[in-house]
Amino acid sequence: MDHYQALRLLPDPEFSPTVLLNALFAKLHRALVDLPEPRVGISFPEYDAAGQSLGERLRIHGSAAMLAALSEQPWLRGMRDHIANGPITVAPETSHSVRVRRVQAKSSPERLRRRLLRRHGLTPEAAIARQPLRDGERLSLPWLEVHSTSTGQRFRLFIDQQVHPEPPMSGQFSPYGLSATASLPWF
């Protein structure tokens, strides 16, 4: 992940930054699904967990060849009027890294019980005993609204981004550009 490309949302009187970032991320996700391994990673330079905001900037990290391959795809069609797209640039040397990962809340006891029934073949009574009725976990992290093309459902993709005083670590990235183990240069 020695290169990056910065994208910045432009002010728009008709659309909020949140709506534009959701649209940009949806297009990026569809493009990343079509990329071969290894995939690229993403980070949010203006991430604010306390304010539950991802900000108005997005960085795409990867090799120069992978970022060039992504740039050749028409994934930004329809977004060009809403973003400032920077060039593919060498990432500066840094001793800090950032890990950007997805966090899923265990929010619905009913859903968890159905999963226990399906995966472990438990009886409904045993599932209730293992997953008692209680309020679900609530997350206070920034999130993106994602539309699943496979299920047709909308869901919130909660993002946890943490900066570490260590050099970046290589690893696998999901089709969302996120990773639970890999980290990216932070600058």
DAKADA-V486370 format. One line per field, one symbol per residue. ss: DSSP state (a for helix, b for strand, c for the rest). A space follows every 10 residues. Layout:
ss=???
This chain:
ss=ccbbbbbbbc ccccccaaaa aaaaaaaaaa aaaacccccc bbbccccbcc ccbcccbbbb bbcaaaaaaa aacccccccc ccbbbcccbb ccccccbbbb bbbcccccaa aaaaaaaaaa cccaaaaaaa cccccccccc ccbbbbbccc cccbbbbbbb bbbbcccccc cccccccccc cccbbcc
